Amino acid sequence: MLTAADGRQALAVYQAEGGAQLVITDVVMPEMGGKQLVQELMSAAPNLKVLGMTGYALKEVVDELKGAGFLELIQKPFEIDALARAVRRTLDAE
């Protein structure tokens, strides 16, 4: 597991590691938000699997974020089992 404090650091970590099978990111982060991060990552890896977390009402942003490349979104706060199910759905997505 790799971690980063913000979007810019996440992009640098991803590039330094040569990629990842799954990216779990917050939608709102300092320096670079999750949407911009996903767009940057997917320019190099269009089949990347991304799970987003948000404290905002999902109904308001779900279409926009899925259009940006998020395969799954989970509403914060969440239970660990809900996160596990969201990770599974993301990994299983085509």
C-alpha positions as a Markdown table, in Angstrom:
| # | Residue | x | y | z |
|---|---|---|---|---|
| 1 | Met | 0.0 | 0.0 | 0.0 |
| 2 | Leu | 1.2 | 3.4 | -0.9 |
| 3 | Thr | 0.0 | 6.7 | 0.7 |
| 4 | Ala | 0.2 | 10.4 | -0.1 |
| 5 | Ala | -0.8 | 13.5 | 1.8 |
| 6 | Asp | -2.3 | 15.3 | -1.3 |
| 7 | Gly | -3.1 | 14.9 | -4.9 |
| 8 | Arg | 0.3 | 16.2 | -6.2 |
| 9 | Gln | 2.1 | 13.8 | -3.9 |
| 10 | Ala | -0.1 | 11.0 | -5.0 |
| 11 | Leu | 0.7 | 11.6 | -8.6 |
| 12 | Ala | 4.4 | 11.6 | -7.8 |
| 13 | Val | 4.2 | 8.4 | -5.8 |
| 14 | Tyr | 2.2 | 6.7 | -8.6 |
| 15 | Gln | 4.8 | 7.7 | -11.2 |
| 16 | Ala | 7.7 | 6.7 | -9.0 |
| 17 | Glu | 6.2 | 3.3 | -8.3 |
| 18 | Gly | 5.4 | 2.7 | -12.0 |
| 19 | Gly | 1.7 | 2.4 | -11.4 |
| 20 | Ala | -0.8 | 0.6 | -9.3 |
| 21 | Gln | -3.8 | -1.8 | -9.7 |
| 22 | Leu | -6.1 | 0.4 | -7.7 |
| 23 | Val | -6.2 | 4.0 | -6.6 |
| 24 | Ile | -8.4 | 5.1 | -3.7 |
| 25 | Thr | -8.6 | 8.8 | -3.4 |
| 26 | Asp | -10.5 | 11.5 | -1.7 |
| 27 | Val | -12.4 | 13.8 | -4.1 |
| 28 | Val | -11.4 | 16.9 | -2.2 |
| 29 | Met | -7.7 | 17.3 | -1.4 |
| 30 | Pro | -5.2 | 20.1 | -1.1 |
| 31 | Glu | -2.8 | 20.9 | -4.0 |
| 32 | Met | -4.7 | 18.8 | -6.5 |
| 33 | Gly | -8.2 | 17.4 | -6.1 |
| 34 | Gly | -9.2 | 13.9 | -6.8 |
| 35 | Lys | -10.9 | 14.6 | -10.1 |
| 36 | Gln | -7.7 | 16.3 | -11.5 |
| 37 | Leu | -5.6 | 13.5 | -10.1 |
| 38 | Val | -7.6 | 10.8 | -11.8 |
| 39 | Gln | -7.5 | 12.7 | -15.1 |
| 40 | Glu | -3.7 | 12.9 | -14.8 |
| 41 | Leu | -3.4 | 9.3 | -13.9 |
| 42 | Met | -5.7 | 8.1 | -16.6 |
| 43 | Ser | -3.9 | 10.0 | -19.3 |
| 44 | Ala | -1.0 | 7.5 | -18.8 |
| 45 | Ala | -3.2 | 4.5 | -17.7 |
| 46 | Pro | -6.6 | 4.6 | -19.2 |
| 47 | Asn | -7.7 | 1.3 | -17.6 |
| 48 | Leu | -6.8 | 2.4 | -14.1 |
| 49 | Lys | -9.3 | 1.4 | -11.5 |
| 50 | Val | -10.2 | 4.3 | -9.2 |
| 51 | Leu | -12.4 | 4.4 | -6.1 |
| 52 | Gly | -13.3 | 7.8 | -4.8 |
| 53 | Met | -14.3 | 8.9 | -1.3 |
| 54 | Thr | -16.4 | 12.0 | -0.7 |
| 55 | Gly | -18.1 | 13.8 | 2.1 |
| 56 | Tyr | -20.4 | 15.6 | -0.3 |
| 57 | Ala | -23.8 | 14.4 | -1.3 |
| 58 | Leu | -23.2 | 11.7 | -3.9 |
| 59 | Lys | -26.3 | 12.4 | -6.0 |
| 60 | Glu | -24.9 | 15.8 | -6.8 |
| 61 | Val | -21.5 | 14.7 | -8.1 |
| 62 | Val | -21.7 | 11.0 | -9.0 |
| 63 | Asp | -22.3 | 11.5 | -12.8 |
| 64 | Glu | -19.6 | 14.1 | -13.1 |
| 65 | Leu | -17.0 | 12.0 | -11.2 |
| 66 | Lys | -17.9 | 8.8 | -13.0 |
| 67 | Gly | -17.4 | 10.7 | -16.2 |
| 68 | Ala | -14.0 | 11.7 | -15.0 |
| 69 | Gly | -12.9 | 8.1 | -14.5 |
| 70 | Phe | -14.0 | 7.1 | -11.0 |
| 71 | Leu | -15.5 | 3.5 | -11.2 |
| 72 | Glu | -17.0 | 3.6 | -7.7 |
| 73 | Leu | -17.7 | 6.3 | -5.1 |
| 74 | Ile | -18.2 | 5.9 | -1.4 |
| 75 | Gln | -19.8 | 8.4 | 0.9 |
| 76 | Lys | -17.9 | 9.4 | 4.1 |
| 77 | Pro | -18.1 | 8.5 | 6.8 |
| 78 | Phe | -18.3 | 4.8 | 6.0 |
| 79 | Glu | -17.9 | 1.5 | 7.7 |
| 80 | Ile | -14.9 | -0.7 | 6.9 |
| 81 | Asp | -17.1 | -3.4 | 5.4 |
| 82 | Ala | -18.7 | -0.8 | 3.1 |
| 83 | Leu | -15.2 | 0.2 | 2.0 |
| 84 | Ala | -14.3 | -3.5 | 1.4 |
| 85 | Arg | -17.3 | -4.0 | -0.8 |
| 86 | Ala | -16.6 | -0.8 | -2.7 |
| 87 | Val | -13.0 | -2.0 | -3.3 |
| 88 | Arg | -14.2 | -5.4 | -4.5 |
| 89 | Arg | -16.7 | -3.8 | -6.9 |
| 90 | Thr | -14.0 | -1.4 | -8.2 |
| 91 | Leu | -11.5 | -4.3 | -8.8 |
| 92 | Asp | -14.2 | -6.4 | -10.5 |
| 93 | Ala | -15.3 | -3.6 | -12.8 |
| 94 | Glu | -14.7 | -3.9 | -16.5 |
